């Protein structure tokens, strides 16, 4: 359906909704049990997340269907050791005309990484003074210089927005007044990355019909491989695709 027609349909038959932005609460990494929210926290009230006030109402389409969702679509699950893990297994088709020379089509193979450049996604990351100070997803990274960092105060049992922090590439550094070991949350946006890796479709799907080399599109199955790909250091020290600068093609 054309974009204009779809939007007109939602405007006419949709329902009014308000958006409430979610935030990870820093209290989950500031108490005696690391990874568990503080029951005394007045910000999230022990839930681990808190939400902004409702936005201006807008029209959306809320439907109830009985079609089974595919497990390949973007999602997440909670790992008992590391927390939320991103998931997604898309299928990628590469035409011979992907670049002027056919190099991508010819050489694309297993373990290659692909950045979804126009798919900006909002993330939250837990960092620590004196520990890891770089966010894990760094392609097309955008960190607001104000209001993107929060900490949890055990004195007031409230979340506090940090001012005066420094954004240096993919690293976020707190002012020197914060002691070593202080955990803080950073909100940012970045583009997702996928790797050509699957037991079916991870290698290039070539089709040399009739014994000839023909330039049919090649198909891959991709995986997010979230834990494996998270950047531990900023570029150029980090070797993960998440720490590399996005290629310009």
C-alpha positions in Angstrom: 0.0 0.0 0.0 1.4 3.5 -0.8 2.6 5.5 2.2 0.0 8.2 1.7 -3.0 5.8 1.6 -1.7 3.8 4.6 -1.4 7.0 6.7 -4.8 8.2 5.6 -6.3 4.9 6.6 -4.7 5.0 10.1 -5.9 8.7 10.5 -9.4 7.7 9.7 -9.7 4.3 11.4 -6.9 4.3 13.9 -7.0 4.9 17.6 -5.5 7.7 19.7 -2.3 6.7 21.5 0.3 8.4 23.6 4.0 7.5 23.6 5.8 7.1 26.9 9.6 6.8 26.5 11.2 4.1 28.6 14.5 4.5 30.5 16.7 1.8 32.1 17.0 2.7 35.8 20.6 3.1 37.1 19.6 1.7 40.5 19.9 -1.8 39.0 23.7 -1.5 39.0 24.2 0.7 42.1 23.0 -1.6 45.0 24.4 -4.6 46.8 22.9 -7.0 44.3 24.3 -6.0 40.9 21.8 -6.3 38.1 18.7 -6.1 40.4 16.7 -3.0 40.9 16.6 -1.3 44.3 13.2 -1.9 45.9 13.6 1.4 47.7 14.2 3.4 44.4 11.7 6.2 44.2 12.2 6.5 40.4 11.3 3.0 39.2 9.8 1.7 42.4 11.8 -1.5 42.1 10.7 -2.3 38.5 14.0 -1.5 36.8 12.6 0.9 34.2 10.8 4.2 34.4 8.8 6.1 31.8 8.4 9.7 30.7 5.0 11.5 30.8 2.7 10.6 27.9 3.3 12.4 24.7 0.8 14.4 22.6 -1.8 12.0 21.3 -1.4 10.5 17.9 -3.3 8.1 15.7 -2.0 4.5 15.4 -3.3 1.2 14.3 -3.7 -1.4 17.0 -4.6 -4.9 15.7 -5.1 -8.3 17.2 -4.1 -11.1 14.9 -3.8 -14.9 15.0 -0.9 -15.2 12.6 2.2 -16.7 14.2 5.1 -14.3 14.4 8.3 -15.4 12.7 11.3 -15.9 15.0 13.5 -14.2 12.5 12.1 -10.7 13.0 13.9 -8.2 15.4 13.4 -8.9 19.1 15.2 -9.6 22.3 15.4 -12.0 25.1 16.8 -11.9 28.6 20.0 -13.9 29.3 20.2 -14.9 33.0 23.9 -13.8 33.1 24.2 -10.7 30.8 20.7 -9.3 30.7 18.9 -8.2 27.5 20.3 -9.7 24.3 19.3 -8.4 20.8 18.0 -10.8 18.2 17.3 -10.7 14.5 17.9 -13.1 11.6 17.1 -11.3 8.3 17.6 -12.5 4.8 19.9 -10.3 2.6 19.8 -10.3 -1.2 22.8 -8.7 -3.0 22.4 -7.7 -6.7 25.4 -7.7 -9.0 24.9 -4.0 -9.4 25.4 -3.3 -5.6 28.5 -1.4 -6.6 30.0 -0.3 -10.0 32.6 -3.1 -10.2 30.6 -6.1 -8.9 33.1 -6.5 -6.1 30.5 -6.8 -3.3 28.5 -9.4 -5.2 31.7 -11.4 -6.1 33.4 -11.4 -2.8 30.6 -11.3 -0.2 31.0 -14.4 2.0 30.6 -15.9 5.5 31.3 -13.7 8.6 30.9 -10.5 6.5 29.2 -7.7 8.5 26.4 -5.5 7.2 25.3 -2.2 8.8 21.7 -1.2 8.4 22.5 2.5 7.9 19.1 4.0 7.9 17.7 1.9 10.8 18.5 4.1 13.8 17.7 2.3 17.1 17.6 3.7 20.6 19.8 1.8 23.2 20.8 2.0 26.8 24.2 0.9 28.0 25.7 0.4 31.5 29.2 1.9 31.9 31.4 2.3 34.9 34.0 4.9 36.0 37.4 3.3 35.9 36.0 0.3 33.9 34.3 0.1 30.5 33.4 3.6 29.3 32.6 2.9 25.6 29.1 2.1 24.5 28.7 -1.4 22.8 27.1 -0.2 19.5 29.0 2.4 17.6 28.0 2.5 14.0 26.3 5.8 13.1 26.5 6.6 16.8 24.7 9.6 18.2 25.0 10.6 21.9 23.2 13.7 23.1 25.8 16.0 24.8 23.2 16.8 27.5 20.7 14.6 29.3 21.9 11.3 28.0 23.6 10.1 31.2 21.9 9.1 34.5 23.1 7.7 37.8 21.3 6.3 40.9 21.7 8.0 44.2 21.5 5.7 47.2 21.1 8.7 49.5 18.0 10.0 47.9 16.8 6.7 46.2 16.3 8.7 43.0 17.7 8.8 39.5 19.8 11.9 38.7 20.8 13.2 35.4 24.5 13.9 35.1 25.8 17.2 33.7 29.3 17.9 32.6 30.0 14.5 31.1 32.3 14.3 28.1 31.5 12.4 24.9 34.7 11.4 23.1 33.9 9.2 20.1 32.1 6.2 21.5 33.3 6.9 25.1 31.3 8.7 27.7 33.4 10.1 30.6 31.9 11.4 33.9 33.4 14.4 35.7 36.3 13.6 38.1 34.0 14.2 41.1 32.5 10.7 40.5 34.6 8.0 42.2 36.0 4.9 40.5 33.3 2.1 40.4 30.4 4.5 39.9 27.9 2.8 37.5 26.0 5.0 35.0 23.6 4.6 32.2 24.0 6.1 28.7 21.1 6.5 26.2 22.2 6.7 22.6 21.2 5.7 19.0 23.1 3.6 16.6 22.6 1.4 13.5 22.2 -2.4 13.9 24.8 -4.8 12.5 24.3 -8.3 11.1 26.7 -11.1 10.2 26.5 -13.6 7.4 26.2 -16.7 9.6 23.7 -19.5 9.5 23.6 -23.3 9.0 21.4 -22.6 5.9 22.2 -19.4 3.9 25.3 -18.2 5.7 27.5 -18.9 2.7 26.8 -17.1 -0.6 23.8 -18.6 -2.5 25.1 -18.8 -6.1 23.2 -20.2 -9.0 25.4 -21.0 -12.0 22.7 -22.5 -14.2 23.7 -24.3 -17.3 27.3 -24.4 -16.2 27.7 -20.7 -16.8 28.6 -17.8 -14.4 25.5 -15.7 -14.3 25.0 -12.5 -12.3 21.9 -13.5 -10.5 21.4 -11.9 -7.0 23.1 -13.7 -4.2 21.3 -14.4 -0.9 22.5 -14.7 2.6 21.0 -15.4 6.0 22.2 -12.9 8.6 22.4 -13.0 12.4 22.7 -10.2 14.9 25.1 -12.2 17.1 24.7 -9.5 19.7 27.0 -10.7 22.5 29.8 -11.7 20.2 29.7 -8.3 18.3 29.4 -5.9 21.2 32.3 -3.4 21.1 34.5 -3.4 24.2 36.6 -0.4 23.2 36.2 2.5 20.9 37.5 2.7 17.4 40.3 2.1 16.4 41.3 0.0 19.4 38.1 -2.1 19.1 38.1 -4.9 16.5 34.4 -5.6 16.5 32.3 -4.4 13.5 30.4 -2.4 16.0 33.6 -0.4 16.6 34.4 0.2 13.0 33.5 3.3 11.0 30.6 2.5 8.6 31.9 2.1 5.0 30.8 4.7 2.3 29.9 2.9 -0.9 
